[in-house]
C-alpha cells in the first residue's frame, strides 16, 4: 500500500477519533454551569455629578505632555462630555476663574457654577469650559461646600469630581474639614479628587478630602490618564445606591442590638470598637453581609476590619477576611452563612397553631470590629463611617446533576471518559502500526 495515499486517511480518522473522545468527555462531565445575571436594577433617579475645576493662576504651567494644565483639563472635559450617558445629570463649577486682582479676601470668594446640574447640553458644557483662562486664587474648601449645595438632596448618591493642581490658598474653610462636615451629614455624597501636580502637600490634602467622603484620589500624569480617570468616575455615578442607606446605631453587645432586615445601613465606629447588630435567618435561608469602613482621618498602616457572625450564646458561626476594595481609602470584608437543620427556633410570641408550623429561625449576631491605630493628634469622635449591607436569600444547594458540585461523580465520569479515549487511541495506534509494516 502506498504510504502517501494512506497518511491522509489515517490523519482524518485519527482526528475524528480524538474529536469523538473529546465530545464524549464533555458530555459525560455534564453541562457548563450558566453564569448568573448580576445586573443590578437601575437607580430610582438619574445619577448626578458635579465637576469642580481649578482655574487658578498655577494652571498655566506647561508640564503635562508639554501642554498647559488647563488645556489638558479642557480636552479631558470635552471628551468626557461627548461620552457622557444620556441619563446622567451633570453640573460644572469652577474656582479661581474670574478675579484677577490681588485682594485675597475677594479672590477667595471666586467660585461659580458655570453649568447647572441637570440634563446635559453637550455644546453648552464644552463651550463653557473652552473659554476658561487661568486667573486667581484657589478656594477649594469654599468650592466644595458650594458644589454640595448645587447637587441638592435626593435618594441616590451624589458625586463631586475635583480637579486641581494646587493646595487651597484660602483656608478657612479648610477643604479637608469641609469634606468631613459633608460626610457627617450622611453617606450620600462622595468626593473624588484628581491631582495635576506632583506635589506632596497637594497629594495629602486631596487624599484627606477623598478619604473623608469615601471617594478616591488619583494623580493624573498625562492627558490620557486624566481623560480615562474622569470617564471612570462619571460612569461610577451610575453604580450608586437606588436608595439612601438607613441610619442605625449598633450596640456594644448582641443583646439589645438593632434587628436588621435586608438593606443597606450606615453607622459610625470609633477606634478599636465592636458594633453589634442582629439578623433573623430562617431555616433554608442564607445570610450574606458585607461591611466597608472609610478611613476619613490619619491612621497608622497597621489596620484591619473584621466582620463575624455568631450565635446569641457567643459561638462563632463564620468570619470574613478583611480586604482592600480597590480603593485605598476603604477597607471591606464580607461573609456568607446558611441556616441548617440545627437552626435554633426563635421564641414564638404568636399563640396560633400556624406559629408552630413556621420554619425554625436563628437570630444571627453580626459584629463589626476594627483594629485601626490612630496617629498622634487624631480625633476619635465622631467615629469613622461604616456601611453595612445585609441580604437574606434562599440557601444555595449543591447541583443535582453530575457537574462540579459532585466531586466524586465528576471524578468517576472523567475516569471513564479517559479510559474510552485511551481505548480508541490504542486501537487506532495498533491499526496504524500494522498498516505501516504491511
C-alpha positions in Angstrom: 0.0 0.0 0.0 1.3 3.5 -0.9 2.1 5.3 2.4 1.5 8.8 0.8 -2.0 7.7 -0.1 -2.7 6.1 3.3 -1.4 9.0 5.5 -4.4 11.5 4.8 -6.8 8.7 5.6 -5.1 7.9 8.9 -4.9 11.6 9.9 -8.6 12.1 9.1 -9.6 9.0 11.1 -7.2 10.0 13.9 -8.7 13.5 14.1 -12.3 12.1 14.1 -11.4 9.7 16.9 -9.9 12.4 19.0 -12.9 14.7 18.4 -15.3 11.9 19.4 -13.3 11.3 22.6 -13.3 15.0 23.5 -17.1 15.1 22.9 -17.6 12.0 25.0 -15.6 13.5 27.9 -17.5 16.8 27.6 -20.9 15.1 27.5 -20.2 12.8 30.4 -18.8 15.7 32.5 -22.1 17.4 32.4 -23.2 20.8 31.1 -21.3 24.0 31.6 -22.8 25.9 34.6 -24.7 29.0 33.5 -23.4 32.4 34.6 -25.5 34.3 37.0 -27.1 37.5 35.8 -25.7 40.0 38.3 -27.1 43.1 36.6 -28.4 45.5 39.2 -31.7 47.4 38.9 -31.2 50.9 37.6 -31.2 53.8 40.1 -34.6 55.2 41.1 -33.4 58.6 39.8 -30.7 59.7 37.4 -27.1 59.9 38.7 -25.9 63.4 39.5 -22.3 64.6 39.1 -20.7 67.9 39.7 -17.2 68.5 38.1 -15.2 71.1 40.0 -12.3 72.6 38.0 -9.4 74.7 39.4 -8.8 77.6 37.1 -6.3 79.4 39.4 -3.1 81.0 38.0 -1.0 77.9 38.6 -3.0 76.1 35.9 -0.9 78.0 33.3 2.1 75.7 34.0 3.1 73.6 30.9 4.3 70.4 32.5 1.8 67.8 31.2 2.9 66.3 27.9 4.4 69.8 27.1 1.0 71.4 27.4 -0.6 73.7 29.9 -2.6 72.1 32.7 -5.7 74.0 31.8 -5.6 72.9 28.1 -5.2 69.3 29.2 -8.2 69.6 31.6 -10.3 71.3 28.9 -9.6 68.5 26.4 -10.4 65.8 29.0 -13.7 67.6 29.8 -14.7 67.7 26.2 -14.1 64.0 25.6 -15.9 63.1 28.8 -18.9 65.2 27.9 -19.1 63.6 24.5 -19.1 60.1 26.1 -21.5 61.0 28.9 -24.5 58.7 29.2 -27.7 60.4 28.4 -29.3 59.8 31.7 -26.5 61.4 33.7 -27.2 64.9 35.2 -24.0 67.0 35.0 -23.0 70.3 36.5 -19.7 72.2 36.3 -18.3 74.6 38.9 -15.0 76.5 38.7 -12.8 78.2 41.2 -10.3 81.0 40.7 -11.7 81.7 37.2 -12.7 85.4 37.3 -10.9 87.6 39.8 -7.6 89.0 38.5 -6.7 91.3 41.4 -4.5 90.7 44.5 -7.1 91.2 47.2 -7.1 87.8 48.9 -10.3 88.3 50.7 -12.1 89.0 47.5 -10.2 86.4 45.5 -11.1 83.7 48.0 -14.7 84.1 47.1 -14.1 83.4 43.5 -16.2 80.3 42.6 -19.1 80.0 40.2 -21.3 77.3 38.8 -21.0 77.7 35.0 -23.2 74.8 34.1 -26.2 74.0 36.4 -26.7 70.3 37.4 -29.2 68.8 35.0 -29.7 67.0 31.7 -26.5 67.6 29.6 -26.4 70.2 26.8 -23.1 69.0 25.4 -22.4 72.0 23.2 -23.1 74.4 26.1 -20.9 72.5 28.6 -18.0 72.2 26.2 -18.2 75.9 25.2 -18.3 77.0 28.8 -15.1 75.1 29.7 -13.2 76.0 26.5 -13.4 79.7 27.3 -11.8 79.4 30.7 -8.4 81.1 31.4 -6.2 80.6 34.5 -6.7 83.6 36.7 -6.8 83.8 40.5 -6.7 82.1 43.9 -7.5 78.5 44.9 -10.6 78.5 47.3 -11.0 74.7 47.2 -12.9 74.4 50.6 -15.5 77.0 49.6 -15.9 75.4 46.1 -16.6 72.0 47.7 -19.2 73.5 50.1 -21.0 75.2 47.2 -20.8 72.2 44.9 -22.6 70.1 47.6 -25.4 72.7 47.6 -25.5 72.6 43.8 -26.2 68.9 43.8 -29.1 69.1 46.3 -30.6 66.2 48.1 -32.3 63.0 47.0 -32.4 59.3 47.2 -29.3 58.5 45.2 -25.7 59.2 46.0 -24.1 62.4 44.5 -20.6 62.7 43.2 -18.2 65.6 43.1 -15.1 65.2 41.0 -12.5 67.8 42.0 -9.6 68.6 39.5 -6.9 70.8 40.9 -3.1 71.3 40.7 -2.6 73.1 43.9 -3.2 73.3 47.7 -6.0 75.5 48.9 -4.7 79.1 49.3 -7.8 80.5 51.1 -8.4 78.4 54.2 -10.5 78.8 56.2 -12.6 76.9 55.4 -10.1 74.1 55.3 -11.1 71.7 52.4 -10.4 68.6 54.4 -12.6 69.8 57.3 -15.3 70.8 54.8 -15.2 67.2 53.4 -15.6 65.8 56.9 -18.6 68.1 57.5 -20.2 66.9 54.3 -19.6 63.3 55.3 -21.1 63.8 58.7 -24.4 64.7 57.0 -24.7 61.2 55.6 -23.0 58.8 53.1 -24.8 60.0 50.0 -22.1 62.5 48.9 -18.8 61.2 47.5 -15.9 63.4 46.5 -13.3 62.0 44.1 -10.1 64.0 43.6 -7.7 64.3 40.7 -4.3 65.9 41.2 -2.4 67.5 38.3 0.8 68.4 40.1 3.4 66.1 41.7 3.4 67.9 45.0 3.3 66.1 48.3 1.2 68.7 50.1 -1.3 68.7 47.4 -1.4 64.9 47.4 -2.0 64.8 51.2 -4.8 67.3 51.0 -6.6 65.6 48.2 -6.2 62.2 49.9 -7.8 63.7 53.0 -10.7 65.1 51.1 -11.4 61.8 49.3 -11.0 59.7 52.4 -13.4 61.8 54.4 -16.3 61.1 51.9 -15.4 57.5 50.8 -14.0 58.8 47.4 -10.8 58.2 45.6 -7.6 60.1 44.9 -5.7 59.8 41.6 -2.6 61.6 40.3 -3.0 62.4 36.6 0.4 62.3 34.9 -0.8 62.7 31.3 -3.8 63.9 29.3 -4.7 60.3 28.6 -4.6 59.5 32.4 -6.9 62.4 33.2 -9.4 61.6 30.4 -9.6 57.9 31.3 -10.0 58.6 35.0 -12.6 61.2 34.5 -14.7 58.8 32.4 -14.4 56.1 35.0 -15.6 58.4 37.8 -18.5 59.8 35.9 -19.5 56.2 34.9 -19.3 55.1 38.5 -22.1 57.5 39.4 -24.5 55.1 37.7 -23.5 52.4 40.2 -24.5 54.2 43.3 -27.4 53.2 45.5 -31.0 53.4 44.4 -31.9 54.5 48.0 -30.2 56.2 50.8 -28.7 53.8 53.4 -30.7 53.7 56.6 -29.0 55.1 59.7 -28.7 52.6 62.5 -26.9 52.6 65.9 -25.1 49.4 66.7 -24.6 48.4 70.4 -21.6 47.0 72.4 -23.3 43.6 72.9 -25.6 41.3 70.8 -28.3 41.5 73.4 -30.4 44.5 72.6 -28.7 45.2 69.3 -30.8 46.6 66.5 -32.7 43.9 64.5 -31.9 44.3 60.7 -33.7 43.1 57.6 -32.3 43.1 54.1 -31.0 46.5 53.2 -28.1 49.0 53.4 -27.2 50.7 56.6 -24.8 53.4 57.8 -23.3 53.8 61.2 -20.1 55.2 62.8 -17.4 53.3 64.7 -14.5 54.6 66.8 -11.1 53.1 67.0 -10.9 49.5 68.3 -14.7 49.4 68.8 -17.1 46.5 68.3 -20.5 47.3 66.9 -23.2 44.6 67.2 -26.4 44.0 65.1 -28.9 41.2 64.8 -30.4 39.5 61.7 -33.1 36.8 61.8 -32.4 33.9 59.4 -34.9 31.1 58.8 -34.1 27.5 58.1 -33.2 27.1 54.4 -32.1 30.7 54.1 -28.6 32.2 53.6 -27.3 35.3 55.2 -25.0 37.5 53.1 -23.4 40.5 54.7 -20.6 42.9 53.9 -19.1 46.0 55.6 -16.9 48.9 54.5 -15.2 51.4 56.7 -14.0 54.8 55.2 -10.7 56.0 56.6 -11.6 59.6 57.0 -8.6 60.6 59.2 -4.9 59.9 59.6 -4.2 56.4 60.8 -1.1 54.1 61.1 -0.7 51.5 58.4 -1.4 48.6 60.8 -5.1 48.2 60.5 -7.9 45.9 59.5 -11.6 45.3 59.6 -13.3 42.1 60.8 -16.9 41.0 60.3 -18.1 38.0 62.3 -21.4 36.1 62.6 -22.1 34.5 65.9 -24.9 32.7 67.7 -26.7 34.5 70.6 -24.7 32.4 73.1 -21.4 33.7 71.6 -20.5 30.7 69.4 -18.8 31.9 66.2 -20.6 30.7 63.1 -18.3 32.3 60.4 -16.0 35.2 59.9 -15.0 37.3 56.9 -11.5 38.3 55.9 -10.6 41.9 55.6 -9.5 43.1 52.1 -8.9 46.2 50.0 -11.7 47.1 47.7 -9.5 48.7 45.1 -9.9 52.0 46.8 -7.0 53.0 49.1 -9.4 54.8 51.5 -11.8 52.0 52.2 -11.4 48.6 53.8 -14.1 46.0 53.2 -15.0 42.5 54.2 -17.9 40.1 53.8 -19.3 36.7 54.8 -22.0 34.1 54.0 -23.8 31.7 56.4 -26.7 29.3 55.8 -29.2 28.2 58.5 -29.1 24.4 58.6 -31.3 21.8 60.1 -30.0 22.6 63.6 -31.2 26.2 63.4 -32.4 27.4 66.8 -36.1 28.1 67.0 -36.7 31.7 68.0 -39.1 32.5 70.7 -42.6 32.4 69.3 -44.9 35.1 70.6 -47.8 34.1 68.3 -50.0 31.5 70.1 -51.9 30.5 67.0 -51.5 26.9 65.6 -49.9 28.4 62.4 -47.0 29.6 64.5 -45.8 26.1 65.3 -45.5 25.2 61.7 -43.2 28.1 60.7 -39.6 27.3 59.7 -37.0 27.5 62.5 -35.4 30.9 62.9 -31.9 31.6 64.1 -31.0 35.1 65.4 -27.5 35.7 64.0 -25.4 38.4 65.7 -23.2 40.4 63.3 -20.3 42.2 64.9 -18.1 44.7 63.1 -14.6 45.2 64.6 -11.7 47.4 63.6 -8.1 47.4 64.6 -7.2 50.9 63.4 -4.4 52.7 65.2 -4.8 56.5 65.2 -1.8 58.7 64.6 -0.9 61.3 67.2 -3.4 64.1 67.5 -6.1 62.2 65.5 -9.6 62.8 66.9 -11.6 59.7 67.9 -15.0 61.4 67.6 -17.1 61.2 65.6 -16.5 57.6 64.6 -15.4 56.5 61.2 -18.2 56.0 58.6 -19.4 52.3 58.5 -21.6 51.0 55.7 -23.2 47.6 56.3 -25.1 45.6 53.6 -27.4 42.8 54.7 -29.2 40.3 52.4 -31.1 37.1 53.2 -31.8 34.8 50.3 -32.7 31.2 49.7 -29.7 28.9 50.6 -27.8 27.7 47.6 -27.7 23.9 47.3 -25.3 21.5 45.6 -26.2 20.7 42.0 -28.4 17.7 41.4 -26.6 16.6 38.2 -23.1 15.3 37.7 -21.3 18.6 37.4 -18.7 20.4 39.5 -20.9 20.2 42.7 -20.5 16.4 42.9 -16.8 15.8 43.1 -16.7 12.0 43.3 -19.2 11.6 40.5 -17.2 14.0 38.3 -14.0 12.1 39.0 -15.7 8.8 38.1 -17.1 10.1 34.8 -13.8 11.8 33.8 -12.0 8.4 34.5 -14.5 6.6 32.3 -14.1 9.2 29.6 -10.3 8.9 29.8 -10.5 5.1 29.5 -12.7 5.3 26.5 -10.5 7.8 24.8 -7.4 5.7 25.6 -9.0 2.6 24.3 -9.9 4.2 21.0 -6.5 5.7 20.7 -4.8 2.4 21.4 -6.9 0.5 18.8 -6.1 3.2 16.1 -2.4 3.1 17.0 -2.2 -0.7 16.7 -4.1 -0.5 13.3 -1.7 2.2 12.1 1.4 0.3 13.1 0.1 -2.9 11.4 -0.7 -1.0 8.3 2.7 0.7 8.3 4.5 -2.6 8.5 2.5 -4.0 5.6 
